[in-house]
Amino acid sequence: MNAAYLINQLQLQPHPEGGYFKETYRSNESIPYEAIPKRFTGERNFSTAIYYLLRKDDRSVFHKIKSDECCTSMKEEHY
């Protein structure tokens, strides 16, 4: 198994900041704009999840997000 296989099998799309991704979950419920901190520009879903893959030679752009984020990484040599 290699990165090209995973990109194809999981139907990952190029991510604008580098790598590949696919949204795998988005909750049906959201928090209204009036109930969240003003740093947000609109309502927010309770939760979302994505697959995200960086190939060994890919680069990801550092960025600052407004929400909590967690990730698990795996080097290409391991799959």
Secondary structure, 3 states (H helix, E strand, C coil): CCHHHHHHHCCCEECCCCCEEEEEEECCCEECHHHCCCCCCCCEECCEEEEEECCCCCCCCCCCCCCCCCCCCCCHHHC
